[in-house]
Amino acid sequence: MAYVCKVFPIFVLIANIVGADLETKSVSNHRFEYPQLKRDESIVDDYYGIKVADPYRYLEDPTSEEVKNLIKDQNNLTDGYLNRNSIKEQIEKKLTEVFNYPRYGVPKRYGHRYYFTMNNGLQNQDVYYVQNSLNDEPRVFFDPNTLSTDGTVHLSDITFSEDGQLVALGLSSNGSDWMSVRFRNTSSGMEYPDVLHDIKFSDIVWSKDGLGIFYACFPKSETQTTRSLGTETYQYGNQKLYYHRVGTRQGEDVHLLEFNDTELLLGAFDITDDGNHLLIFPEKGDISMVYFASLEELQLTGGFKSKITFTAIVEQLDNEYSYIGSEGSTIYLITNDGAPNYRIIAVDLNKPEPINWSTLVPEHEKNSLQYANIIDNDKIILEYLVDVNSRLEVRSLIDGKLIQVIDTPVGSVDSIWGKKSHNELFYRVVSFLIPGIIYRVGLTHTPYQPEVFREIKIAGFDASKFVAKQVFYPSYDGTLIPMFIIHKQNLVRNRSASALLYGYGGFNIPVSPAFSPSRIVFLQNLDGVYAIPNIRGGGEYGSKWHEAGQALNKQTVFDDFQAAAEYLINENYTTASKIAINGGSNGGLLVSACINQRPDLYGAAVDEVGVHDLLRFQKFTIGYAWCPEYGCSEDGNQTVFENLYRLSPLHNVRMPTDKNVQYPSVLLTTGDHDDRVVPLHSYKLIAELQYKIGREERQRNPLLIKIQTSTGHGGGKSTSKRISETADIYAFLVESAVFTYRP
């Protein structure tokens, strides 16, 4: 489980652009007058004898009048720019048309019923449906759209008891990661009175008897209120594991486990298939320990009285471990311990020492194992990435041998469901040009024959009019980097096209082919080239690929991305002035670092919910969980600090030495309820950009920020907000003269 950063005093504002006809002049002929921001030069930190100023430290307080004014005034400036003609309105209308198609999730069986999600197209949140058999007429089971008029309440977790009789519903508001949990009887629809609060970054796991759940939560801060949830910046810590019995108050829940290390996250856990043991994976970043405890007391008494005893399987934070299932006293884990592309190991809980472990499925020489689960009693379904495309295999749980490769179209398996107790499998395949095909596989006899269960289609969308291909380009050190390039069939490579380059490159997260209706509007109406390089730092080729762009190697990520832009130019797709770059969260760090390092290489940059202050990120909410990814300025290692200081976007804003070069057009976006990458990162960066760059005579390109209200890091964002925010981005690219909109 990775809780990472994976899809975002001010005086009178002069929102007009000086001395130009807004309808006819290129943006390069304008200068902007930005809000005047107080700089407090007295705030200086000392790192290993190096003095580092932080003049906008006051913007770290989300309750201050300065921050409230910043949100109002900067949004006025940005909205004035984006709405100065009808482009945004036209784009938003087109996006609404393209989004309006039915979307379905993979069926999942709990007890004797099947559940799936469906969105009719423009519903703000997906609706859960239920049917007694696959041939029955579906009926609404749970509709989150009834909980708010604007779609700001979303279902962030739904977990069914083993027999399917009870369901735990995790609800979040305004995009915040905080979650409250309610309970409902699936047959009668009766909702229980107990509600659990203060839950964040936690699995919800039912006990085998279906009478209660395990969950993790943080101690409530003295300053925390229901109203402030999602807007706070204080550091969370000391997460604890609890057991809750349905029908009781949260105050009666039994505290099962905590650690002295307050920065350990305890939200990844599960129970064995027989219900006899609880497994927990305390983690930092993407590495974890492994512990287990007997649940005999729960089974005998129907509840716990106090903390339970956990036994260590792995006590060091050296590798990754995740649970896939069990058989008797043997549990099966995916790990990169001695296997950068991951392997499956068997651990007998009666003899849990590493010397007694055995390998069930060895690591593949080239392909990275992404997912595994036990299905149909004695089989395992596995997903590998083969040059960033999914490959499904069924193997034996007994000896790990291959039973069959399941044929899939080229693309990604973005959702999969199967259980040990059921003999059927569902999965959905998507790609840049496939909205989604859901397959069902009966497992009663071999060879397995996938059957199309449901295909998602968009009226008027003809995939044959577009090309989606994969190339491999050399980075600066000669390493070949895969990149997907999508464009219209009739593209002429004469450098006349505009290009949007998207990147992430972090936290061992792969960027696989996916379908996006907003990308279709981009390809059809902005007539551009869309490119996605699978740069190092991600998980496309296992943990070695990740480590090559992690911590002291972070510059490699930026180098790979900049080499991708140069490839597009060298291959005659585009020119530097027509390249826009985009990324969110860790990808926002990528974008802001790249415009500091190579402002000459891009015409525009859209940086969503980015990490920009690499010296202080660990001080806010869950930021300390990213220290394994970036390093930490406070860990006593001067080399780590110097690397962070050299790369930190906030601390490296300066005008190019070449007098003919200015910064590209920049749009930062953030959400006022982002409690993962708190918005102060973006507040401080826009202040620094406007002060150091915006005042310069040669800087004609805009430096803007849009702060969305009642939104967070991206999870659970309503359809209407997604459309509106995408319209902002596309309108910005058009207004910045990098792209042209063609209705």
N, C-alpha and C positions, 0 to 999 in steps of 0.2 A: 504494500500500500504506500503510495508516494504522495505526500501532502506537499506539493511543489507549486512553483510558480510556472502546466500543459496546455483558443481556441487562448484585459485587458486599462506696512499699511498700503492698500491700493487706493489710488485717488481716482478722480473723474476719468472715465474711459472715453477716449475718442475712437469710435468704432469705424469711422469713415476712413477711406484710403485717400491719401493726399494727392491732389493735382491730377486727376485722371478721369476719363470717361469709363465707368465700371463695365459697361457693356462691350466695349470695343477694344480696349487696350490690353496688351499682355501683362501678366502679373509682374514681369521683370521690370516694368516701367514704374512701379509703385514702391513707395516706402510706407511702412506701417508705424503708427504711433501706439506703443504698447502701454498698458497700465504701469504707473510708477510704483515700484515695490521697494519697501524699506530694506536696506542692507545693514546688518549689524556686524561690522567688521571686528567687533570685540570677541566674538565667539571663535576660539581657536583651540584645537585639540593637539596634543603632543603624542605622536607615535614614534617611539624609538628615536627621539630627538628631532623628528621632522614635524614642523608646525603646519597644521592643516586648518584653514579657515572654513567655517560653516555659517556664512552670513544669513542663511534662510532657515536657521534652526527653529525659529518661531513658527514656521509653517508645519511643524510636526504636531502641533496641537489642533486636532480637528474641531474643537469647540470654540476656538478663538474667533474674534471678529475679523481678523485679518484673513483667515481661511474662508470664512463666509463671504467676505467681499471678493476674494480671489475667484471663488466659484462663480459668483454672479457676474463679475466684470469680464473674466476671461471667456465665459460662455457667451456673453453679449458680443464680444469681439468676434469670436468664431462663428456664431450664428449669423452675424451680419455679413461675414465673408461668404459663408456657404449659401445664404439665401438671397444674395444680391441679384440673382436672376432666377429663371424657372428651372434650371438644370436639376437641382436637388429634388424638386417636386416631380419632374418627369421621371427621374431615376427611381424614386420611391414608388411611384405608380407602377413602373415596370417590374420592380422587385415584388410588389404585392401580387401582380398577375402570375409571376413565375412560381412564387411560394405556394400558390393555391392549388395543391394537388394532394391526394390522400397518401399518408405515410404510415407504414406499419412496422411494429416490432416483432421479434421472434416469439412464437408461442412458448410458454413455459407451463409445465404441469405440476400442480401441487395438490396432493390428495387425489380426488377423482375429477378435478376440474382443470381446464386450460385457461391461462390468462395471457393477454397480449395488449400492447399499446397501439393506439391509432390516433392520428390527428387528421381532421378533414381538410387541412390545408392552412387555414388562418387562425385556428384555435391557438390561444396563447400557450397552453400547456397540453401535452399529450394526455389522452384519456385512457384509463385502464378498463378493458373489457374482460368478460368471463363467459365461458361456454362449457357445458357439461361434456361435450364431445366435439371433435373437430368439424362435425357436420351440423351441429346445432346452430341456431341463430344466436349471435353474440348479444349480450346485454351489458349495459354500463355497470361496472363494478365500483370505480372510484373516479370522480371527475374533479381534478384540482382547480379547474376554472370556476367552480362554484365558491371557492374560498376567497377570491378577490376579484374586483371588477377589472383590474388592469393587468392581471397575470403575474403579480409580484410574489404570490405564494406558490411554491412549487414542491413537488414530491421528490425529495432528494434520496429517499431510501424506501424500499418496500420489501419486507421479509416475511415469508410464510412459515408457520410451524410445520413440523414434519408431516403431520396428518392433514395439513391444509385447513384446519378448522379455525385458526386464529391468524391474524396478520398484524404486523407492526408497521405503522405508517410514519415515516420520518418526514417532517415538513420544515421547510426553510422559507424565509421571507427576505425580499429585497436583494436577493443575490448573496446574502451572507452565508458563510459556512456553518453557522450555528444551526442546530436542528433540535426540534422538539419531537417526541415520539408518542403516538397514540395507538390504541389497540382496538381491534374490531373483530367481531365474529363473522366469518365469511358466509355462513349460511343465513343467519337472521339479519345481518347488518347492524346488530347492536354494537354500540361503541361503549367501551368501558370508561369509567370516570378518571382513571389514573392517567396523568400526562407527565412525561419525563422531560427535564430541561437541562441546559448547560452541556449538551452533547455536541461534540465537534471532532472530526477526524476519527471516527469510530465505526467499526463494523457493528451490526446488530445480529446476534446469533441466538437462536432458540435452544433451550434445553430439550433433550430428546423426548421428555414427557409432554412438551408443549404447554407447560404451565408458566414459563417465565423466560426472560432473555438475559444474556450477558451484554454489557455495554461499557464503554469508557467515557469519562467526562472529566472536565477540569474543575478545580475548586472555583467557586464564584468569587469574583473580585468585589471588593468593597464599593468600587465605583461603577460596577456593571448594573445596568438596568435593562428592562425589556426594550425601552426606547433606543438605548445606545447600542444594542447588539448589531454588530457589523460595522459600526463607525469607530469603535475603540482602537487604540494602537498599543495598549499595554501588552507586555510579554506574557503569554500563557505558559504554564509549567505545572509539573507534578500531576500529570494525568493519572487517573486511578481506574481500576477495573471493578465493576459492580455486578451484582445479580439482582434482578427485579422480578418479583412474582406478580403476575397480572392480577389486578383487582386490589392491590395495596398501594399505599402512598409511597412516593419516591423517598421520603424521609426514612422509610423502613427498609430501604434496600441495603443489602449486605455488601460491605467493602471487602473485596477479595484479595486485592494485590496493589502495591505501589512499590516504587524503587527509590533509593536515595538519590539517584541521578535524576534531577527534576526535568532534564531535557529529553529523557527517553519518552517516546510515544508508544502508548500501549493499545492503540486502536485496531491492531491486526491480530485476530484470534479466530479460533474455530473449535468445533468439537468433533471427535472421531465418529465414524458412521454408526458405531454401536452405542454411542452416547456415554461411553465409560470414562472418557478423558477430555479435558479441556487443554487446548494448545494455545500458546500465546507467543508472539514474535516481537518483543520490544525492539524498537528500531530508531536509528538516526540516519536521515537521508534514505538511501536505498539498501542499507546493510542492517542486518538484524541478528539478534540472539534467538534462541529457541528454548522454551520451557513447557512443561506439561504438569497437570495435576489430575488426581483421581476425582471423579464425580460420584463416588460411592455414597457419600453422605447425602447428596442431593437425591439420589435414587431411593435411598432408604427412608428418608424423612420428608421428602417433598420440599426441601429448602435448606439453606445454609444458616448457620448460627454466627459464624465469624470468618476471618481470613482462612484460606486453605493453603496447604503446603504445595509449593511448586518445585519440581525437580528440573535441573538444568540439563539440556542436551547440548546446547552451544552457549557458552558464557562470554565469548568475545565478539566484538563488532568488526568482523573481518570480511564477511561474505553475505550474499543474499539467500534467503530461504523463504519458501512459500508452500502452503499445504495444498495437496490435491485430493487426498482421500485416504482411506485406511481399510485394512482387512485384519480382523482380530486385533492383536496387540501391535501389529505392524502399521506404521504410518508411512506415507509416501510424500516426499518433498522435492520441489524443483530448487536447484541451487547452482551457483557458479563456483562453488568451492572446488578448485582444481579443474574447472571446466568453464572457460570464458563464454562458450556458446550454450552453456547450461546442460545439466543432466538431471535425471530423476534417480533419487536414492531411496532405499528402504531402510527404515529405522525401527527396530523392535524396542518397544517401550520397556520391556523387561530387561533389556541389555542396551541402553541408549548411548553408550560410549562410542565415539567416532571409530574406534578400532573395529567395532562390530557392524558398522554400516556396510551396505552392499549397493552396487549400482544396478538399477533395473534397466534404465535406458541411458547409454553413454551419450556424451555430447557429440553432436554432428561436427564434422571437420570444418564446414563452412557456414551452415545455416543455423540461425539463432532460434532456440526454443522459446516461444512466447507464451504458451498456454498449454495446460494439460488438465484433464479431469477424468475420474473413473466413471464409466458408463456400463450399463447392461451387465452388472455383477462382476465380470472378470476381464473387462477391456478398458483401455485408455484411449481417449481422443486427444490428439496433440496437434498444435498449430506451430509450424515453423515459418520463419521469414526467409524466402529465397530471393535475394536481390530486391528486397522490400515488398515482395508479393507473397500472399499466404499460400501455404501448402498444408493440407490436412492429412493426418495419418491415423489409422486405428492400430493399436498394438495390444499385445496380450499383457494382462496384469500379472500373469504367472511367471513369464520369463522375459517379458519386454520385446519379444520378437514382433516384427512387422506382420500384420494381418492383411492390410490393404491401404493403399493411397486412395483418398477420395478426391475425384476430379472436381476442380472448381475453376470457374472463369478467372482470367488474369485480373487481379485486384486484391482486395482485403476482405477477410472474414472479420467483420466488425462486431458481430454478436453471435454467441453460440450457447446452446442449452442442451444438456443431457444429464441424467442422474444414474447413480449406481442401481437404483431400484426400478429403472424403466428401460425398456428396450427400443427406444426411439431417440433420434437426434434431430435437432433443428439448428440451422445456421443461416446467416445472411451474408451475402457477398455484395460489396459495393466497389465502385471504381470511380475515376474522374468522369466517366461517361455512362456509368450504370447506377441509376438511382437506388436500386436494391432488388435483389432476388433472394427470396427465402426458400430454402430447401428443407425437405424432410427426408430422413434416412431411417428405414426400418432395419433393426438389427437382429431380426430373427434368423436370418440365414445369409450366407455369403454366396457370391460377391454382393456387396452392398450397392444398391442402386439409388442414388439421390434423385428425388422427384421434386419438381418445382411446386412448392406449396402456394406461393403468392409472389407475383411480380409487381413491383412498384413502377408506375408509368406516369409520365408527364405529357399532357396533351400539347401537341405542337413542337415537342422537343425531338429532333432528329439527330441521333448521335453520329450518324454517318457524315455529317457536315463538319465534324471536328476530328482532330488528330491528337492522340495522347501517346507519347512515346517516352522511352527512357534512354538517356545517354550517360556516358561516363566521362568526366572531364578531369584533368589533372589539377590538383591544388599546388600550392607553391613548393611543397616538399616532394612532389611527384606522385603522391597518393591519389588513386583514382576514386572520385566521388560520384555516386549515382545521382542523377537529377531527372525528374519528370518534367516534360515540357508539353503544354496543351495549347492548341490554337486552332483556328479555322483551317479547313482543308485547302483553301485557295491562297494561303499565305505565301507571299513572295519575299524571300529573304534578301532584302536590299537595304536593311538598316532603317526602314521607314516605320516599322512597328513600334508601339510602346510595349513595355514589358513590366509585369508585376512579379517580383521575386520574393517568395515567402520562405522564412526559415525559423528553426527552433534550436536544435543543437544542444540538448542538455538533459540531465536527470535520467539518462538511459531510456528515454522515451522515443520510440520510432515514429516518424511521420509517414504513414502508409497511404496508399491511394484511398480517397474518400470522395463522396459525392456532395456537392454543395449547390443549391439552386442559385445562390448569389453569384457563384462563379460562372454559371451559365449566362447570367445577365452581363457579367464582365466580358465574357468571350463574344457574346452576340452584339452587345450594344456599345461597349467601349473598344471592341475590335482589337483586343490586345493579346499578347503572349503571356501565359501564366506559367511560371517556373518554380519548382520546389526541389532544391538540392537537399539531399540527405546527409548533411554535414556531420562531422564527428562531434561527439558529445551526446548524440542520441543513441538509441538502442538497436539500430538497424542491423548491426553485425556483432551483437553480443557485447559483453562488458569491456573488451579491449577497445572497441570503437568508442564506447562511452569514456573510458579512462583517457583516451587520446585527446579529449576535449574537456577534461575535468580539472578543476583547481589550477595548479601551476601551468597546465596545458590549455587554459581557456583561450589564449590568443589563437590557437589552432582553429577554433570554431569560427572566429571572425575571418581568418585567412581563407578558410574553405568557402565562406559565403562571398567574400570579395572576388575570389577566383571564379565563382559561378557567374557573377556579373560580367567579368572580363570574357568568359567563354561566350556569353550571349552576344557580346559586341564583336568578338573575333569571328564568330560564326555568322555574322551579318544579320542577326535577328533585329538588332536595335542599336542605339547609341546611348552614351551615358546620360545625356539630358532627358532621355525618354524612359529611363529605368526608375521605377518606384519600388521601394523595399518595404516589407511588412512583416511584423512578428508580434506575438503577444506573450506577456509574462516573462519567462526566461528568453523568449524570442524578442521581447521588447528590449531587454538588455542588449541582445545581438544588434538590433537596429540602431539603438542610440550609440553604442560603441563604434559601429561602422561609419556612421555619419561624422563622428569625431575624427576617425582615422583616415577616411577616404571621402571627404565631402565632394571631391571632383567626380566621383564615380556614379553619383545618383542624382536624379532630378527631383525626387520627392521621397519622403519617408513617413510611414504611418506606424507609430509605436504604441501598442495597446497594453495597458496595465503592466508596464515594465518595471524591472528592478534597476534602479539607477544610482543609488547610493551604496556602493559596495563596501564602504567602511562602517556603516551603521545598520545594515539590513537586519542583523541578528537581534537588534534591540526591540523589534516590534512583532507583536502577535506570534506567529509561528516561524519567523525568519531564521531562528537558530537551527531549524531543521535543514537549512540549505548550506550550512557550513561545510559538510563533506563535499558538496558540489563546487563551491566557490573558494573555500578557505575562509578564515575569520581574522579580522584585523586585531582581535584581542586575545589570540591564543598563544601569544608569547613568541611567535616565529616572525622575525623581521622580514625574511624572504617572502613569506606569504603576504604580509602587509604591503611590501613594495610591489608585488604583482597586482594586488587589488587596486592600489593607488594608481598604477600605470594604466589600468583598464577601466576603472570606474567612470561611467559616463558623466556623472555630476562633476567630477574633478578634472575632466579633460576637455572642457568646452573652451575653444580658442579659435580665433579667426585664422584661416589658412595663411601660410607665409606667401603663397602665390597670390599676388594682388588681383589676378584675373579670376580667382575662384571664390565663390561664396558658399554658404551652407545650402543644401537642398531645401525645398519647401518641407516643413515639418508639421505633422499633426500628432500630438500626444492625446491619448484617450485614457480615461480611468473612470472608476465608479465610486460614488461616495460611501458605499457599503462593502467595498473590497477589504475584507479582513484577512486576506492572505498576503497579497502584495499591496500594502496599505497605500492610499493615494498620495501620501506625502512625498513618495519617490517622484511622482510626476509633477507635483506642485513645485518642488525644489528645482527640478530640472528645467521646467519652463521658465522659472524666474531667472535662472542662470543663463539660459539661451537668449532670452529677450534682453538681458542686461549686457552680456558680453558680445553677442552677435547682432542682435536686433538694432543696436544703436549705431552700427557701422554703416557708412555711406554706401558701400558696395553691396550690402545685404538687402536685396530687393525681394527675395523669396519670403513668404510668410512663415512665422514661427508661432504655432497656435496649439491650444489645448481644448478638448471638450470633456467636461466632467459630467457624466451621466448620473442622474439622481435615482435612488431606489434600485441600483444595480450593484453587483459585486464583481467577483473575478471572472464571471462568465457562466458559472453553473446555474441551470434553471432559468436562464434568460428567456423572457417571453418572445413569441414570434413577432409581435408588433415592435418590440424594442430591437430585436435583431434586424428587422427590415429598416427601421429608422437609423440605427447606427451604421449599417452598411451603406445606406444612402448618403450619410454624412461623409464616409470615407471616399466613396466614388465621386461625389460632388467635389470634394477637396482635390482629388487627382485631376479632375477636369478643370476646375477653376485655377489650378496651379499650372495649367498649360502643359501637363505631361501626357494626358490622355484626351481624346476627343469623344464626346457622346454622340452616338448616331441612333436616333429613335427607331 
